[in-house]
Amino acid sequence: MTDTPAEPLALSRFLPFRLNVLAHVVAGGLDRLYNERFGFGIPEWRLIATLGEFGPMTARDIGAHSQMHKTKVSRAVATLEERGLLVRRANERDRREAFLSLTEAGANTYALIVPAALEHSQNLTAGLPEDDLAAFERIMAHLLERAGIDSAEHDTVDKRPSRFPEV
């Protein structure tokens, strides 16, 4: 016999479900934006954004940084390489992996993506008081930490994980 829970799970109030729905809706808006303006989706955007911010790195490091599965990273790398937006350079210390970097066309695409991404983000938070935004940032850092992810790794303030090559 199965025990009945004390109270039913109300998905509309269940934080993991709500976060997933929010992420899906926000990502869907970005996906439409990037498909319309640049002809690619979220995985390709994440690669370009990560390489644009940090410079050359391996596909494995990109996946770890952006929480993307290796197959999505691999497909996005192939797409961007085919379009001439990134190149691979062999890792002299470990021939099993390669460093990825943006080409000039990739860097130009990154320069176009940044304002579009920032505008989208600003549209989402328009009208929210600064105190609420600051509280939201603290809450997100707390949730990441509780989920086992060091939120400092996801800060964009001049952080380069030690495995990245110096540029």
ROLUM-908718 format. One record per residue (C-alpha): residue number from 1; residue in one letter; z, x, y. Coordinates in steps of 0.5 Angstrom, whole numbers. Layout:
ROLUM-908718
kolvex; sevo; w; u; v
NUM; a; Z; X; Y
...
END
This chain:
ROLUM-908718
kolvex; sevo; w; u; v
1; m; 0; 0; 0
2; t; -2; 3; 7
3; d; 3; 3; 12
4; t; 1; -1; 19
5; p; 2; 2; 25
6; a; 8; 0; 30
7; e; 3; -2; 35
8; p; -5; -2; 35
9; l; -9; 4; 38
10; a; -12; 2; 44
11; l; -18; 6; 45
12; s; -18; 4; 53
13; r; -11; 8; 54
14; f; -12; 13; 48
15; l; -13; 20; 52
16; p; -18; 23; 48
17; f; -22; 17; 47
18; r; -22; 17; 55
19; l; -24; 24; 56
20; n; -30; 24; 51
21; v; -33; 18; 54
22; l; -32; 21; 61
23; a; -35; 27; 59
24; h; -41; 24; 56
25; v; -42; 19; 62
26; v; -42; 25; 67
27; a; -46; 30; 62
28; g; -51; 24; 61
29; g; -52; 24; 69
30; l; -53; 32; 69
31; d; -58; 31; 63
32; r; -62; 26; 67
33; l; -62; 31; 73
34; y; -64; 37; 69
35; n; -69; 34; 65
36; e; -72; 31; 71
37; r; -72; 37; 76
38; f; -72; 43; 71
39; g; -75; 40; 64
40; f; -69; 42; 60
41; g; -62; 39; 58
42; i; -55; 41; 58
43; p; -55; 47; 53
44; e; -61; 50; 57
45; w; -57; 49; 63
46; r; -50; 52; 61
47; l; -54; 58; 58
48; i; -57; 59; 65
49; a; -51; 58; 69
50; t; -47; 62; 65
51; l; -52; 68; 65
52; g; -53; 67; 72
53; e; -45; 67; 74
54; f; -43; 73; 69
55; g; -50; 77; 68
56; p; -52; 79; 61
57; m; -48; 77; 55
58; t; -49; 75; 47
59; a; -51; 68; 45
60; r; -44; 68; 41
61; d; -40; 70; 47
62; i; -44; 64; 51
63; g; -42; 59; 46
64; a; -35; 61; 46
65; h; -35; 61; 53
66; s; -38; 54; 54
67; q; -35; 51; 47
68; m; -42; 50; 45
69; h; -44; 50; 37
70; k; -48; 56; 35
71; t; -54; 52; 33
72; k; -54; 49; 40
73; v; -54; 56; 43
74; s; -59; 59; 39
75; r; -64; 53; 40
76; a; -63; 53; 48
77; v; -64; 61; 47
78; a; -71; 60; 44
79; t; -73; 54; 49
80; l; -71; 59; 55
81; e; -74; 65; 52
82; e; -81; 61; 51
83; r; -81; 59; 58
84; g; -80; 66; 60
85; l; -73; 64; 63
86; l; -69; 69; 59
87; v; -70; 76; 55
88; r; -66; 79; 49
89; r; -64; 86; 49
90; a; -62; 90; 43
91; n; -54; 91; 43
92; e; -54; 99; 41
93; r; -47; 98; 38
94; d; -49; 92; 34
95; r; -56; 91; 32
96; r; -54; 84; 29
97; e; -54; 81; 36
98; a; -57; 82; 43
99; f; -55; 81; 50
100; l; -59; 76; 53
101; s; -60; 76; 61
102; l; -64; 72; 66
103; t; -71; 74; 68
104; e; -73; 73; 75
105; a; -76; 66; 74
106; g; -69; 65; 70
107; a; -65; 67; 76
108; n; -70; 63; 81
109; t; -68; 57; 77
110; y; -61; 59; 77
111; a; -61; 59; 85
112; l; -64; 52; 84
113; i; -59; 49; 79
114; v; -53; 51; 83
115; p; -54; 47; 89
116; a; -56; 41; 85
117; a; -50; 42; 80
118; l; -45; 42; 86
119; e; -48; 36; 89
120; h; -47; 32; 83
121; s; -40; 35; 82
122; q; -39; 33; 90
123; n; -42; 26; 89
124; l; -37; 25; 83
125; t; -31; 27; 87
126; a; -33; 24; 94
127; g; -28; 20; 97
128; l; -22; 23; 93
129; p; -16; 26; 97
130; e; -15; 33; 97
131; d; -8; 32; 94
132; d; -11; 28; 88
133; l; -17; 33; 87
134; a; -11; 39; 86
135; a; -7; 35; 82
136; f; -13; 33; 77
137; e; -15; 41; 77
138; r; -7; 42; 75
139; i; -8; 37; 70
140; m; -14; 39; 67
141; a; -11; 46; 66
142; h; -5; 43; 63
143; l; -9; 40; 58
144; l; -14; 46; 56
145; e; -7; 50; 55
146; r; -4; 44; 51
147; a; -11; 44; 47
148; g; -10; 52; 45
149; i; -15; 54; 51
150; d; -13; 59; 56
151; s; -15; 56; 62
152; a; -16; 62; 66
153; e; -22; 64; 61
154; h; -25; 58; 64
155; d; -24; 60; 72
156; t; -30; 62; 75
157; v; -26; 67; 79
158; d; -29; 74; 78
159; k; -27; 74; 70
160; r; -31; 78; 65
161; p; -29; 78; 58
162; s; -28; 85; 56
163; r; -34; 84; 51
164; f; -39; 83; 56
165; p; -44; 89; 58
166; e; -43; 92; 65
167; v; -49; 91; 69
END
